Amino acid sequence: MIYASRSLRLVSPYMRGPDVLFLQERLVELGLTYDAPDGVYGPMTLDAVRRFQELQNLHQDGVVGPETWSALGGSESGVPLKVASIGEYRIQIDTERFVLYLYKSAHLIKTYSVAVGTITTPTPLGDWKITQKVLNPGGPFGTRWMRLSIPFGGYGIHGTDNPYSIGKAVSHGCVRMYNKDVEELYEMVPLGTLVKITGKVETSRILRIGVPYGNDVIEVQRMLQALGYYKGDLDGLYGPNTAAAIRSFQADKDLVVDGIVGPNTLESLLQNFDEALGVRNP
């Protein structure tokens, strides 16, 4: 697995959403663009992202993935955040049970069903805060958005245009709710509300020839197959054919060509897989 919210990039039609809006606001703060933020990832945003990546000695591909998000910083928005105290609201999200618990004055007052991240793009565990609230972001974000202070991605609690996904591990790491539920929650919790995310995530293995069978190998084979690098069976065995496919992929993407799936290769695989399949959902 790798912590990776949806990768922001220039595609047609343009990507749009509150995560793009936050990115643009941060680029304005850094003096890299003077265009008014509009939540649409167009050519001007691409140029600003590439300028930022150049200044940070990052790969200048215009794709905002975990490395670029981390370098951008600004996870704590400019709004002064008040640390929650006794008597205020706090949220706990259990990613194993797909449940969001809302507490007030240490008393549980509401529970909501949610969708969370997949095995390969899990919802980040830890203690976070709500740093941004947006009304009616639309599309896959549904009717409300609440950004979380996770520094390495555009993660948040939001509504959905796919209510059948609730109760499943299907997102790119965000927490999805039914629109009626997120509207209710949005009205109750202020900026600065503490959000504790608990659960279990699979520890990433370094994949190379000889590692034992695993679902992580199947996921890598599936992505390689979709990208046209792998023709074999999805058997979960990291053998010579899988290693050869990885080496071909690494060579094409200017990565270290060693046939080993480490963090950099896995992140690049996920980004290219999303682009190939047109994945846009958070």
C-alpha positions as a Markdown table, in Angstrom:
| # | Residue | x | y | z |
|---|---|---|---|---|
| 1 | Met | 0.0 | 0.0 | 0.0 |
| 2 | Ile | 0.9 | 3.7 | -0.3 |
| 3 | Tyr | -0.7 | 6.7 | 1.1 |
| 4 | Ala | -1.8 | 8.6 | -2.0 |
| 5 | Ser | -4.9 | 10.7 | -2.4 |
| 6 | Arg | -6.0 | 11.2 | -6.0 |
| 7 | Ser | -3.3 | 12.7 | -8.1 |
| 8 | Leu | -4.1 | 16.1 | -9.5 |
| 9 | Arg | -3.0 | 16.5 | -13.1 |
| 10 | Leu | -4.0 | 18.0 | -16.4 |
| 11 | Val | -6.5 | 15.8 | -18.2 |
| 12 | Ser | -9.5 | 16.3 | -20.5 |
| 13 | Pro | -12.0 | 17.3 | -19.2 |
| 14 | Tyr | -10.2 | 19.2 | -16.5 |
| 15 | Met | -10.1 | 17.8 | -13.0 |
| 16 | Arg | -12.0 | 20.0 | -10.5 |
| 17 | Gly | -12.8 | 19.9 | -6.8 |
| 18 | Pro | -12.0 | 21.4 | -3.4 |
| 19 | Asp | -8.6 | 19.7 | -3.4 |
| 20 | Val | -7.7 | 21.6 | -6.6 |
| 21 | Leu | -9.0 | 24.8 | -5.0 |
| 22 | Phe | -6.7 | 24.2 | -1.9 |
| 23 | Leu | -3.8 | 23.6 | -4.2 |
| 24 | Gln | -4.4 | 26.8 | -6.1 |
| 25 | Glu | -4.7 | 28.8 | -2.9 |
| 26 | Arg | -1.4 | 27.4 | -1.7 |
| 27 | Leu | 0.3 | 28.3 | -5.0 |
| 28 | Val | -1.0 | 31.9 | -4.7 |
| 29 | Glu | 0.3 | 32.0 | -1.1 |
| 30 | Leu | 3.8 | 31.0 | -2.5 |
| 31 | Gly | 3.7 | 33.6 | -5.2 |
| 32 | Leu | 3.7 | 31.1 | -8.0 |
| 33 | Thr | 0.5 | 32.3 | -9.7 |
| 34 | Tyr | -1.7 | 35.3 | -9.5 |
| 35 | Asp | -4.8 | 33.7 | -11.0 |
| 36 | Ala | -7.9 | 33.6 | -8.8 |
| 37 | Pro | -8.4 | 30.0 | -7.5 |
| 38 | Asp | -11.4 | 28.4 | -9.2 |
| 39 | Gly | -11.0 | 24.7 | -8.3 |
| 40 | Val | -10.3 | 23.7 | -11.9 |
| 41 | Tyr | -6.9 | 22.1 | -12.8 |
| 42 | Gly | -6.2 | 23.8 | -16.1 |
| 43 | Pro | -3.0 | 24.8 | -18.0 |
| 44 | Met | -2.3 | 27.8 | -15.7 |
| 45 | Thr | -2.3 | 25.6 | -12.7 |
| 46 | Leu | -0.1 | 23.0 | -14.5 |
| 47 | Asp | 2.4 | 25.7 | -15.2 |
| 48 | Ala | 2.4 | 26.9 | -11.6 |
| 49 | Val | 2.8 | 23.3 | -10.3 |
| 50 | Arg | 5.8 | 22.7 | -12.6 |
| 51 | Arg | 7.4 | 25.9 | -11.5 |
| 52 | Phe | 7.0 | 24.8 | -7.9 |
| 53 | Gln | 8.4 | 21.3 | -8.7 |
| 54 | Glu | 11.4 | 22.9 | -10.4 |
| 55 | Leu | 12.1 | 25.1 | -7.3 |
| 56 | Gln | 11.9 | 22.1 | -5.1 |
| 57 | Asn | 14.1 | 19.8 | -7.3 |
| 58 | Leu | 11.1 | 17.5 | -7.9 |
| 59 | His | 10.2 | 15.7 | -11.1 |
| 60 | Gln | 8.6 | 18.4 | -13.2 |
| 61 | Asp | 5.6 | 16.4 | -14.5 |
| 62 | Gly | 2.8 | 18.7 | -13.2 |
| 63 | Val | 1.3 | 15.8 | -11.3 |
| 64 | Val | 0.5 | 16.6 | -7.6 |
| 65 | Gly | 1.1 | 13.3 | -5.8 |
| 66 | Pro | 2.3 | 12.6 | -2.2 |
| 67 | Glu | 5.8 | 14.1 | -2.8 |
| 68 | Thr | 4.5 | 17.4 | -4.2 |
| 69 | Trp | 1.8 | 17.6 | -1.6 |
| 70 | Ser | 4.3 | 17.2 | 1.2 |
| 71 | Ala | 6.6 | 19.8 | -0.3 |
| 72 | Leu | 3.7 | 22.3 | -0.7 |
| 73 | Gly | 2.9 | 22.1 | 3.0 |
| 74 | Gly | 0.1 | 24.3 | 4.3 |
| 75 | Ser | -2.0 | 21.5 | 5.7 |
| 76 | Glu | -3.0 | 23.8 | 8.5 |
| 77 | Ser | -5.0 | 26.4 | 6.6 |
| 78 | Gly | -4.5 | 30.1 | 7.3 |
| 79 | Val | -7.7 | 30.1 | 9.5 |
| 80 | Pro | -6.7 | 30.1 | 13.2 |
| 81 | Leu | -7.6 | 26.6 | 14.5 |
| 82 | Lys | -8.9 | 26.2 | 18.0 |
| 83 | Val | -7.9 | 22.9 | 19.6 |
| 84 | Ala | -11.0 | 21.0 | 20.7 |
| 85 | Ser | -11.6 | 20.9 | 24.4 |
| 86 | Ile | -14.1 | 19.3 | 26.7 |
| 87 | Gly | -17.6 | 20.2 | 25.6 |
| 88 | Glu | -16.7 | 20.5 | 21.9 |
| 89 | Tyr | -17.2 | 18.0 | 19.1 |
| 90 | Arg | -14.7 | 15.4 | 18.0 |
| 91 | Ile | -14.8 | 12.7 | 15.4 |
| 92 | Gln | -13.5 | 9.1 | 15.3 |
| 93 | Ile | -13.5 | 7.1 | 12.1 |
| 94 | Asp | -13.1 | 3.3 | 12.2 |
| 95 | Thr | -11.8 | 2.2 | 8.8 |
| 96 | Glu | -12.4 | -1.5 | 9.6 |
| 97 | Arg | -16.0 | -1.1 | 10.5 |
| 98 | Phe | -16.7 | 1.8 | 8.0 |
| 99 | Val | -18.2 | 3.9 | 10.7 |
| 100 | Leu | -17.8 | 7.6 | 11.7 |
| 101 | Tyr | -18.6 | 8.4 | 15.4 |
| 102 | Leu | -19.4 | 11.9 | 16.5 |
| 103 | Tyr | -18.8 | 12.8 | 20.1 |
| 104 | Lys | -19.8 | 15.9 | 22.1 |
| 105 | Ser | -18.7 | 16.4 | 25.7 |
| 106 | Ala | -17.2 | 12.9 | 25.5 |
| 107 | His | -20.6 | 11.5 | 24.8 |
| 108 | Leu | -21.4 | 9.6 | 21.5 |
| 109 | Ile | -24.2 | 11.4 | 19.8 |
| 110 | Lys | -24.3 | 10.1 | 16.2 |
| 111 | Thr | -22.9 | 7.3 | 14.1 |
| 112 | Tyr | -22.7 | 7.4 | 10.3 |
| 113 | Ser | -21.8 | 4.8 | 7.7 |
| 114 | Val | -18.8 | 5.7 | 5.5 |
| 115 | Ala | -16.6 | 4.5 | 2.7 |
| 116 | Val | -12.8 | 4.5 | 3.1 |
| 117 | Gly | -9.7 | 3.9 | 1.1 |
| 118 | Thr | -8.7 | 0.7 | -0.6 |
| 119 | Ile | -6.0 | -1.7 | 0.4 |
| 120 | Thr | -3.5 | 0.0 | -2.0 |
| 121 | Thr | -4.7 | 3.6 | -1.3 |
| 122 | Pro | -5.8 | 3.4 | 2.4 |
| 123 | Thr | -7.2 | 6.2 | 4.5 |
| 124 | Pro | -4.3 | 7.6 | 6.6 |
| 125 | Leu | -4.5 | 6.6 | 10.3 |
| 126 | Gly | -3.7 | 9.2 | 12.9 |
| 127 | Asp | -5.0 | 12.3 | 14.7 |
| 128 | Trp | -5.9 | 15.2 | 12.3 |
| 129 | Lys | -8.0 | 18.3 | 12.2 |
| 130 | Ile | -10.6 | 19.8 | 9.9 |
| 131 | Thr | -8.9 | 22.7 | 8.2 |
| 132 | Gln | -11.3 | 23.7 | 5.4 |
| 133 | Lys | -15.0 | 23.5 | 4.7 |
| 134 | Val | -16.6 | 23.9 | 1.3 |
| 135 | Leu | -20.3 | 24.0 | 0.4 |
| 136 | Asn | -21.5 | 22.1 | -2.7 |
| 137 | Pro | -18.2 | 21.0 | -4.3 |
| 138 | Gly | -20.1 | 18.7 | -6.6 |
| 139 | Gly | -19.2 | 15.7 | -8.6 |
| 140 | Pro | -17.6 | 12.8 | -6.7 |
| 141 | Phe | -17.3 | 15.2 | -3.6 |
| 142 | Gly | -21.1 | 15.4 | -3.3 |
| 143 | Thr | -22.6 | 18.3 | -1.4 |
| 144 | Arg | -20.0 | 19.0 | 1.3 |
| 145 | Trp | -16.2 | 18.9 | 1.8 |
| 146 | Met | -14.2 | 19.0 | 5.0 |
| 147 | Arg | -10.4 | 18.9 | 4.4 |
| 148 | Leu | -8.2 | 17.1 | 6.9 |
| 149 | Ser | -4.8 | 18.3 | 8.0 |
| 150 | Ile | -3.0 | 15.4 | 6.4 |
| 151 | Pro | 0.2 | 16.9 | 4.9 |
| 152 | Phe | 0.9 | 14.4 | 2.2 |
| 153 | Gly | -2.3 | 14.5 | 0.2 |
| 154 | Gly | -5.7 | 16.1 | -0.5 |
| 155 | Tyr | -7.7 | 14.1 | 2.0 |
| 156 | Gly | -11.1 | 15.0 | 3.4 |
| 157 | Ile | -14.5 | 14.0 | 4.6 |
| 158 | His | -17.1 | 14.5 | 1.8 |
| 159 | Gly | -20.3 | 13.5 | 0.2 |
| 160 | Thr | -20.6 | 11.4 | -2.9 |
| 161 | Asp | -22.3 | 10.9 | -6.3 |
| 162 | Asn | -22.1 | 7.2 | -5.7 |
| 163 | Pro | -24.2 | 6.3 | -2.6 |
| 164 | Tyr | -23.8 | 2.5 | -3.3 |
| 165 | Ser | -20.1 | 2.9 | -2.4 |
| 166 | Ile | -20.8 | 3.7 | 1.2 |
| 167 | Gly | -19.8 | 0.9 | 3.6 |
| 168 | Lys | -16.9 | -0.3 | 1.3 |
| 169 | Ala | -13.2 | 0.2 | 0.9 |
| 170 | Val | -13.3 | 2.0 | -2.5 |
| 171 | Ser | -11.8 | 5.5 | -2.2 |
| 172 | His | -8.4 | 7.0 | -2.9 |
| 173 | Gly | -8.1 | 7.6 | 0.9 |
| 174 | Cys | -10.9 | 10.1 | 1.5 |
| 175 | Val | -13.8 | 9.4 | 3.8 |
| 176 | Arg | -17.1 | 9.3 | 1.9 |
| 177 | Met | -20.6 | 9.8 | 3.4 |
| 178 | Tyr | -24.1 | 9.9 | 2.2 |
| 179 | Asn | -24.9 | 13.5 | 1.2 |
| 180 | Lys | -27.7 | 13.9 | 3.8 |
| 181 | Asp | -25.3 | 12.7 | 6.5 |
| 182 | Val | -22.4 | 14.9 | 5.5 |
| 183 | Glu | -24.7 | 17.9 | 5.3 |
| 184 | Glu | -25.8 | 17.2 | 8.9 |
| 185 | Leu | -22.2 | 16.7 | 10.1 |
| 186 | Tyr | -21.0 | 19.8 | 8.3 |
| 187 | Glu | -23.4 | 22.0 | 10.2 |
| 188 | Met | -22.3 | 20.7 | 13.6 |
| 189 | Val | -18.5 | 20.6 | 13.5 |
| 190 | Pro | -16.4 | 23.7 | 13.2 |
| 191 | Leu | -12.9 | 24.2 | 11.8 |
| 192 | Gly | -10.4 | 22.8 | 14.1 |
| 193 | Thr | -12.5 | 19.8 | 15.1 |
| 194 | Leu | -10.3 | 16.8 | 16.0 |
| 195 | Val | -10.5 | 13.7 | 13.8 |
| 196 | Lys | -9.0 | 10.4 | 14.9 |
| 197 | Ile | -8.8 | 7.8 | 12.3 |
| 198 | Thr | -8.2 | 4.2 | 13.5 |
| 199 | Gly | -8.0 | 0.8 | 11.8 |
| 200 | Lys | -5.4 | -1.4 | 10.3 |
| 201 | Val | -3.4 | -1.0 | 7.1 |
| 202 | Glu | -1.1 | -3.6 | 5.4 |
| 203 | Thr | 2.5 | -2.8 | 5.7 |
| 204 | Ser | 4.2 | -2.3 | 2.4 |
| 205 | Arg | 6.7 | -5.0 | 1.4 |
| 206 | Ile | 9.6 | -4.4 | -1.0 |
| 207 | Leu | 8.7 | -6.7 | -3.8 |
| 208 | Arg | 11.4 | -8.6 | -5.6 |
| 209 | Ile | 11.9 | -12.1 | -7.0 |
| 210 | Gly | 11.5 | -14.7 | -4.2 |
| 211 | Val | 9.1 | -12.8 | -1.9 |
| 212 | Pro | 6.2 | -15.1 | -0.8 |
| 213 | Tyr | 2.8 | -15.0 | -2.5 |
| 214 | Gly | 0.7 | -12.0 | -1.7 |
| 215 | Asn | -2.3 | -9.9 | -2.7 |
| 216 | Asp | 0.1 | -6.9 | -3.0 |
| 217 | Val | 1.8 | -8.8 | -5.9 |
| 218 | Ile | -1.5 | -9.4 | -7.5 |
| 219 | Glu | -2.3 | -5.7 | -7.3 |
| 220 | Val | 1.1 | -4.9 | -9.0 |
| 221 | Gln | 0.5 | -7.5 | -11.7 |
| 222 | Arg | -3.0 | -6.1 | -12.3 |
| 223 | Met | -1.7 | -2.5 | -12.7 |
| 224 | Leu | 1.1 | -3.7 | -15.0 |
| 225 | Gln | -1.4 | -5.7 | -17.1 |
| 226 | Ala | -3.6 | -2.7 | -17.5 |
| 227 | Leu | -0.7 | -0.6 | -18.6 |
| 228 | Gly | 0.4 | -3.2 | -21.2 |
| 229 | Tyr | 3.6 | -4.4 | -19.5 |
| 230 | Tyr | 2.5 | -7.8 | -18.1 |
| 231 | Lys | 1.0 | -10.6 | -20.1 |
| 232 | Gly | 1.0 | -13.4 | -17.5 |
| 233 | Asp | -1.5 | -14.6 | -15.0 |
| 234 | Leu | -2.5 | -12.7 | -11.8 |
| 235 | Asp | -1.0 | -15.4 | -9.7 |
| 236 | Gly | 0.5 | -13.4 | -6.8 |
| 237 | Leu | 3.9 | -14.8 | -7.4 |
| 238 | Tyr | 6.8 | -12.4 | -8.0 |
| 239 | Gly | 8.8 | -14.3 | -10.6 |
| 240 | Pro | 11.0 | -13.4 | -13.6 |
| 241 | Asn | 8.0 | -12.3 | -15.8 |
| 242 | Thr | 6.8 | -9.8 | -13.2 |
| 243 | Ala | 10.3 | -8.5 | -12.5 |
| 244 | Ala | 10.9 | -8.1 | -16.3 |
| 245 | Ala | 7.6 | -6.1 | -16.6 |
| 246 | Ile | 8.7 | -3.9 | -13.7 |
| 247 | Arg | 12.1 | -3.3 | -15.3 |
| 248 | Ser | 10.4 | -2.2 | -18.6 |
| 249 | Phe | 8.0 | 0.1 | -16.7 |
| 250 | Gln | 10.9 | 1.6 | -14.7 |
| 251 | Ala | 12.9 | 2.2 | -17.9 |
| 252 | Asp | 10.0 | 4.0 | -19.5 |
| 253 | Lys | 9.4 | 6.2 | -16.4 |
| 254 | Asp | 13.0 | 7.2 | -15.8 |
| 255 | Leu | 13.2 | 5.2 | -12.5 |
| 256 | Val | 16.0 | 3.1 | -11.2 |
| 257 | Val | 15.8 | -0.1 | -13.3 |
| 258 | Asp | 16.2 | -2.9 | -10.8 |
| 259 | Gly | 13.1 | -5.0 | -11.1 |
| 260 | Ile | 12.2 | -4.2 | -7.5 |
| 261 | Val | 8.9 | -2.5 | -6.4 |
| 262 | Gly | 9.8 | 0.0 | -3.7 |
| 263 | Pro | 8.0 | 3.2 | -2.7 |
| 264 | Asn | 9.0 | 5.2 | -5.8 |
| 265 | Thr | 8.0 | 2.5 | -8.3 |
| 266 | Leu | 4.8 | 1.8 | -6.5 |
| 267 | Glu | 3.8 | 5.5 | -6.5 |
| 268 | Ser | 4.6 | 5.8 | -10.2 |
| 269 | Leu | 2.6 | 2.7 | -10.9 |
| 270 | Leu | -0.5 | 4.1 | -9.1 |
| 271 | Gln | -0.2 | 7.4 | -10.8 |
| 272 | Asn | 0.1 | 5.9 | -14.3 |
| 273 | Phe | -2.7 | 3.4 | -13.6 |
| 274 | Asp | -5.0 | 6.2 | -12.6 |
| 275 | Glu | -4.1 | 8.2 | -15.7 |
| 276 | Ala | -4.6 | 5.2 | -18.0 |
| 277 | Leu | -8.0 | 4.3 | -16.5 |
| 278 | Gly | -9.1 | 8.0 | -16.1 |
| 279 | Val | -9.5 | 7.6 | -12.4 |
| 280 | Arg | -10.7 | 11.0 | -10.9 |
| 281 | Asn | -12.5 | 10.0 | -7.8 |
| 282 | Pro | -11.1 | 11.0 | -4.4 |
